[in-house]
Amino acid sequence: MRARALVVAKAPVAGRVKTRLAATVGADAAARLAAASLADTILACREAFDECHLALEGDLAEAVDGELLTALLSGWHVMAQCEGDLGRRLAHAHAAVGARFGGPVVQVGMDTPHLDPAALRAIADACRPGGAVLGPAEDGGWWVLALHGGGGAAALAPVPTSTPTTGADTRRALEDDGLVVEPAAVLRDVDTAADARAVAAAAPATRFARRWRGIEVAA
């Protein structure tokens, strides 16, 4: 069946995104980096899949690079995130896309600008009915989750996020719901200046890396 991308993200508004990174580089610079990371994510998903969805918190009209991001989202299906904590919002977004359209839904956030479109397609191919594909992040979280037809989405709602065990807790919740969980590659997501430096070095051609170099030089 046809696979789809699902990006769950915040509008990159200064003071509302990348607060840990902002503690080092400032709120404005952190928002600029978040905008670049979201742009890279949109482009990678657009290359990997014919159909893409964005579950957005906030308003791009208020965001850094809002006009650019809106243009990049041409042809995407954009919906507002529901109320509640992140687990509930993830569950709602997966259910909304997967249950409506069926097939594999490959969900990522906006913290991995070094996404590889070929890897995203491989994750979609590995996602089968009754199963999931979960990609751990280096900090103990996770960076990608593929579900088939929305199956298992409800299991995400009670899982605490932004903890050192979020990845393991998510895997356990999905398995307890009866899904067979396959692993994807481990990636480093961007939460801190050290993460930004490492990710920019690993993917120097990205918008994120170019913006980071400008910020780092200015600093």
N, C-alpha and C positions, 0 to 999 in steps of 0.2 A: 504494500500500500504506500501511498504518497507520504513522504516525511515532511515535517514542518519545523521551522525554528520558532522558539519562543524566548524573547529577551525580557527579563524582568529587571527594571532599572528605575532610577530616580532622575528627574530633570536636574541637570548640573547647575544648580543655583548656589552661589557662594554662601557658605555658612550652613548648608543643608546636606552637603555631600563630602565624603572623604575627610571626616573630622580628625582622624588620627594623622593623616598626611598633612592636614592643615596646621596641626600643632608645630610642624617643622617649617613648612613653606608658606603658610598663610592661607586664609580662606579663599582669596581670589585665585591664587595659583592652583590651589587644590581643585577648584571648580573648573579651571581651564584644563587641567590634566584629566579630570573626570569626563569632560566633554570630548576630549581627544580619544580617550579610551572607549567611550560609547560609540563614537564614529567608527573606530577600528572594528568594534564588535558588529555594528550594523553591516559594514562592508564584508566582513568575513561570512556572516550568515547569509547575506544576499548572494554571495558567490557559491555557497554550499547548497542552498535550497531555493526552489522555485517559489515557495510561499513562506512568508515570515510574519510573525506577530510580535507586538511589543505591548507588555503590560507596564504602564507608566505611572509613577507617583510624581505628582507635581505638573507644572505647566512649562512646556518648551518656550513659550513666549517670554518667560522670565529668565530663561537659562542662558548661560554662556554658549555662544555659537548656536543659538536657537534656530536661526534661519537655515544654517547649514544642515543641522540635524534634521530639521523638518524636510528639507529637500532630499536628503539621503533616505528618508523614510517613505519616499514616493512609492506607491504600490503595496506598502505594508498595511496590515490590519492593526490599528492602534486602539487599545482599550485602557480605561483607568483601572488601577489596582483597587481592590476592595479595601474596606476598613479592617483594622486589626494588626496584630504583630506579623512579622515576616513569614513565619510558618504558615499562618492562615492565608496570607496573600499569595504565597507560592502554590498552596493547595488549590486556591480558587482559580488562579491563572491556568494551571495545568488542566484542571477539570473543564474549564471553559473552552479551551482549545481542543483538548484530546477527546472529550466526550462529544463535542459537536462535529468534529471532522474525522475522527478515527485515525488509525495509523500511528507511527512513531512521532513523538513531539520531543525535540531536543532543546532543553532549556538551559540558558546561560545567563549570567548577570552582566555587569559592566566593569568587572575588575580584572579581566584577562584580555588585554588588547593584543596579545600575541597569539590569539586563536588561529588554528590552522583549518581552513575550510575542508581539506581532505580528511582530517581527523574527525570533524563534525559529521561528515557523510558516513564515515566508518562507524561512528557511534550509532547513527540512525539505522544502519544496516544490521547492527548487532542487537537492536531492540526488538524483541519478539512479544507477541501476546503472552501475558502472564509473567513478563519479565521487566527488568529495568537495567539501565546502564548508569553507573555512578562514578564520576571522576573526582578523586580526592584532591584537596588543596594541601599545600605544604604545611599550612598552619593548623591543620586538623579539621578544617571545614570541607566544603566540596565546591567545585567550579562548574560542573555540568551534570544534569540529570535528564535521562531520556526515559519516558514512559510511553506505553502503547495504549492509545485510546483513552487516556486519562486514568487507566487502572492504577490504583495505589495512591492517587493524589491526596485523598483524605488523610493518609498516614503522615503526611508532612506537617499538618496543622499543629500538633502538639509538640513537635521537636524543637527544643531550644536552639536558637541560632547564635552565631558569633561566639561560640565557645570552642575550646580545644578538642572537644569530642563531638562536635556537630556532625562531622562526616560519619563517624562510627555509629552515632545515634540514629542518623538518617537511614543508614544501611539496615540497622536492626529493625527500625520501624517498618521499612518496606518488606523485609523478610518476614516479620511477624504478621504482616498483612497477606502473606502467601506468595509474594513475588520472588522470582529467582533473580538475584542482583549480580550483574557482570561488572567487572572493574574497567575503567578507562584510565588513561595515563594520568599521573600526578602533575599538576601545574602549580606554579606560584601565582597567587593573586596579589593585587596591589592594595595594601592597606597603609603602609608606612613609606618613608623616604628610602629606606634600604630596599624595600620591595620595588619601588619605582626605579631605582638605579639598576637593580638586577634585571628587571623585565625590559627596560629600555636597552640594556646591553645585549640581551638575548634576541631582541627583535628591533634592530636599529632603523629599519625602513618604515616603521609604523608612524602614524601621526602622533601617537603617545610619546614615542622616543624622541621625535623631533621637538616636541613641546617641552619634554623633560630637559633636554639638553639646553634649551633656551633659558629655562628657569634655573637650572643648576649653574650655568655660566653667570647669570645675573646675580645669583646669590653669592 
